[in-house]
Amino acid sequence: MNLLILGANSDVAWATAKLFAAKTGADLILASRNLELLEKKARDLEARYDICARAIAFDAVAYDTHKAFYASLNPRPDGVVLAFGHMGDQQQAQNTFNACRKMIDVNFTGAVSILEIVAADFEQRGAGFIAGISSVAGNRGRKSNYMYGAAKAALTAYLSGLRNRLYKSNVHVITVLPGFIQTKMTEKMELPGLLTASPEQVAADIYAAYDKSRNIIYSRWFWRWIMTVIRLIPETLFKRLSL
């Protein structure tokens, strides 16, 4: 199997790359902006797992490069993990539209741009899988992060539609919905220990979803029930909460 990981310098992507290499012996295409760091990771993976790993430059918001980027892949991937994202700052996004737009462009528009290219290829070939990392933040808007949550909500809806479109083409689409994760992106945040996953735990959930052909997964599993409760709170009460 050839696996393309988009946003491969993220902590979750790195853990996922190692797990797929160990479990499946997949050859890896690592794509991200920091090519120097990515090259080091590719050599590390090759030495550890006796696989082929390639590092390729990719920018989620350089939309006009996406077709050429995908066309350059030889061989083409059999699976894609979309792991890039941008959390940003809610207050800054409220005050500065460019900050808001960056959240939307990275978390949603960039994902749609590249995944539509992947989807067309997989649909024509009649095989493949796509795992898109969204967030439980998209399950219901909260004042503390509704800009980020809105972008992730859009991504979640998009992945649902993509799954519906590609089902008859034998293409499996997985929606990954993590809660808190201890990563570089959240290192300045005070996260609740019991509710926070490691990148390795999220990677294990992604692999299990691939292996067992699951459609939607929460990482960690208990977030499914936490978000069910949050979604059931009436709006008249929810709007009064400090979340």
Secondary structure, 3 states (H helix, E strand, C coil): CEEEEECCCCHHHHHHHHHHHHHHCCEEEEEECCHHHHHHHHHHHHHHHCCCEEEEECCCCCHHHHHHHHHCCCCCCCEEEECCCCCCCHHHHHHCHHHHHHHHHHHHHHHHHHHHHHHHHHHHHCCCEEEEECCHHHCCCCCCCHHHHHHHHHHHHHHHHHHHHHHHHCCEEEEEEECEECCHHHCCCCCCHHHEECHHHHHHHHHHHHHCCCCEEEECCCHHHHHHHHHHCCHHHHCCCCC
